């Protein structure tokens, strides 16, 4: 029986963090046994707002791959591939731009929010504005039917399906499948500062390669309930960053619920819940960090994983591109 195809990946803008683990990586470990999974190292997409620092994007290709392998992604089950080395993706992106308007790109809620967050104003890099068409190319080139995304990314999948329907209508037959957005139940983790989502660029993340001291310092600095001034005071669990992280990583659900009840009543200090969280994060990250350090000693192996995966992905995406071009009745050699 043919496995369903799933496409996911990350922008190559730096090492991954525990927010990636909670939101996607642990699911990818599960998907690689039940799906045909492609992991895209999105270096071309990373350049849409990092063109001023291409060296960071280049370095991060290895960094992200190390994180994938360190958490347990198996290149024999999951294809890890490099976006910029798949020409069909760029060619399909250019083709799809003829099936979408600038006004529709600007109305995409995800793009609007990201433009606002980055303060672009009207100085929007064209590649950034056109990202929905590029993502549509990524998804359809692999004929992925499942795309795990954050809730804020769901409009991009909707726009991908709009493009798919226009391509299929023009061709007069279903060349490309529509994709389903799969949104993780855990959602995105806030940053350790509690002010925004955890991000590599925001300086509020705990890297999967973080040292024990870095983990300890990050947990100590976390905000809890600003009104929980004394141990005996009742505290709020909702919006409390430490409890948000415990919800994501603490496997002792009954024990955690008991702690929450005690915190709400009063009589539980912030230090105790922080120590609990630190122990959990230290245990989670230690084997990942050690495995990552071992892999980093053999860069040729890491590059070979990318090369072999990219070759497999190139064959897949080129076949889809030819099918789209033929279906639209364009000239072919």
N, C-alpha and C positions, 0 to 999 in steps of 0.2 A: 504494500500500500504506500502511495506517495505521501511523504510528510508535507504538511503545510510549510510555506516559506515565510520566514520572519526576517525583517531587516531592522537593525538597530545600530548604534554606534555613538561616537563622541567626537566633538571638535578637538583638534590637537592644539590645545592652548596651554597645556601644563599637565602635571600628574593628576590622577583622579583622587577623590576624597571619599569620606564615609557617606556623604550624601549620595554619591553615585552608587555606592554599595547598597544602601537602603532602597534607593529608588529604582535601580535597574540591574546591577551586577548579579545580585543573588538570584534574580529571576532568570537572567541569561544562563546561569549554571543549570537551572531546571529545564529551560527551553532547549538546550543543546542535545538533550536526549530524546525529545519528543518532536522537534522541528528541524527543518533544514535552515540553519541559522547563519546569516551573514552579519559580520561586525565591520562597520565602515569606519576607517580612520579618516575623519572628515577634515583633511588639511586644506582642500580648496575652499570649503565653507568657512574655515577658521580665518582665511585671508580676507574675507569680506569686511572684517573690522580689525584686522591685524596686519594689513599690508605694510604698515610702517615698521613691522618687526618680523620679517619672514624667517629669521633665524630661530626665533622662539617656536614658530609653527613647525619648522623642520626638526628641531630637537625633540619636540613633544611627540612626534610620531613614535619614537622609540620608548619614551616615557609612558605613553598610554598603553602601548603593546606590552610593556613589562607589567603594568598593573593588571591587564587582562589575564596574562599567563599566571601571575602570582596569585590571583584569587581562585584560579582553577579552570579558566577557560581552556578547553582542549582543542588545539588546532586540527586534530583528527576528526572532531565532531563539528566544530564551528569554524567557518571560513573568515579569517581576518584579512581585510584587503584595504588598499590605499586609494582613496578617492581620486587624487590627481593623476593616478596612473591607469585610470579606466576611461579612455577617450570617449566611449559611448555615452557616458554620463554628461559630459560637456556638450556633445552633439545633440543629445535628446533635450537638454536644457534649452539650447538655442532654438530647436524646433518647437518646443512647447511654448516659448515666449510669443509665438505667433497665434496661440490659442488662448491668451489671457491679456487683459488690458492693464495699463498702468493704474487706472482708477481701482480696479479690483485688487491689485497688489497692495495699494495703499490702504484699502479698507480692511485688509486682513488684520484681525485683532492682535495676533501675536506680533506681527511686524510693527504695527502702530505702537504697542507697548514697548517693544525693544528700541524703537527709534526714540521714543520719549525718554526711556531709561538711560540711553547713551548720549542724549543731548545733541543729536545730529542736527535738529532743525531741518532746514532744507538742504543741508550739505550731506545728503545720504549717499554713501557709496552705492553705485548702481548694482554691484554684485549683492549687496545686502538687501536692497529693495526687491531684487529678483530671486531671492532665496526660495520662496514658495515654488517657483517653477523648477529650480535646481533640485529641491527635495523631491518634487514629483518625478523628476528624472531618476533620482537615486532609487526611489521605491519601485517605480514601474520597470526599470531596467532589470531588476532582479525578479520581477513579477511577484513581489511580496504581497501577501494578503493580510499579514498581521504586522503592525508597527507599534511597539511599545513607546509611549510618549508621556510627558507630564501633561496635566490638565490644560496648562496654558498653551501647549503645542497642538491641541486637537484641531484648531482651525486650519492648521497647515495640512492635515490629512484630509479635511473637508475640501480644501482647494485642490489637492492632488486628485481627488475623485471627480471634481468638476472637470479637470483637464482630461482625465481618463474618459469621461463620458463624451467629451467633444471629439477626442481622437477616434473613439469607436464609432460615433455618429458619422464623422467624415469618411471613415473607412467603410462604413456600411456593415460592419460585423464586429464582434467583440474581440479585439486584438489584446487588450490589456484588462486585467482584473482590477476591481476596486479593492481598496485596502481598509482594514478595520483598525481604528486606534484602540490600543489596550492601555488603560491608565492605571498605574499601580495604586493599590488601596492606601499605601502609606503616605502618598503625596511627597512633597519636597521638604527636606529638613531645613529649618531656619539656620542661619549662621550662628556661631558660638556667641556672637554679640547680641543675638535676638532681634536685630534690626532689619534683617533682610534674609532672603534665601541664601543658603550656603553656596559660595561660588569660589572658583579658583582666583578670579581677579579681585574679589572683594576682601581678601585677606582675612576671612572669617571661617575658614574651613580647617578640618583635620585631615591631612593627607593619609592615604592608605600606607604610605611609607614613613609616617611620622615616628619620631623617636619616643621612647617612654617618657622622657622629660617634656617633650612637646605636647604629648597627650595630657599629661598631668597638668601642665600650665593652662592648656585650653579649657579643661574641665573646671579648674579652680576659678577661671575668669568668667565662667558662664553666669548669666543672669538667671535668677529664680523668680521669686515674688518680691517686688520692692517693698511691699507692706508687711512682709514676714520678718519683723525686726528682732523678735525674740523666739526662742525655741517653743515656748508655750503658746505663742500666737497661732491662731488658725491661718492656714495658707491656701493660696489658689493653685490648683494643678493646671487648669487650662491656661495656656499662654506661657507656662513655666518651661523654659528651654530644657532644663535638666529632665523633666518628666517627658517632654516631647521626644528626647533622645532615648530615654528608657522605654517608651512605647515602641520605638523602632528596633531596639536591639536586645531588650531584656526578655529572655525566653521563659523566665519564671513568672507567668502571667498572674497566678494566684498571689504570689509574694508581692508583686508590684501593686496589685489592687489593694492589698492590705496596707502597703506603705502610703498609697494615695489617700486612703481613708484616714490614716493616722495624721497625715500632713494637714488634711482639711480640718480635723478636730483640734489640732495643736499638739505640741509635745514631740515633734520631729524636726530636728535641725537640718539646715541646708547642707552642712558638712557631711551628714550621713548619706543623704541621697547622692551627693557628688562622689563620695567614695565608692558607692555601689556602681555608679555609672563608669567611673574611671576603671574599676576592676573589669567590667564587661568590655570596655573599649580596648584595654591593654590585651586582654585575652583574644579579642577578635583580630587586632592588627598585628600582633607579634608574629604569627606564622606567615602572614602575607608579606610582612617586611623582610623576614628571613629568606623566604622563597624568592622575593624580588631581588635581593642582594646576590643570591646565587645565580639567577638568570642574567643579571647585569654583567657578570664575569665572562659571559659567552655571547658577546654582541652579534657574532656571526650567526648563531642559532636564531636569535630574535629577528635579524634581517631576513633569514631564510624563511621563517614562518610568514613574514609579510610578503615576500616574493612569491612563494608557492600559493598563498591564498589569493593574491592579486591576479596571478595567472589564471586560476580557476574562475575568479569573478570576471575577468576580462572575456573569457569565452562565453560566459552566461550573458553578460550585458551586450556584447557585440551581436549575439544571436537575436536578442530582443530588439535592438536598434534596427537590424535588417528587416525584421518582421514589421516594425512600425513604418519604416520607409516604403516597403512594398505595399503595405496595407493602404497607405495614403496615395499610392499611385505615383510616387516620385521616381525620377530616373535613377536607374541602378546600373553599375558596371559589374 
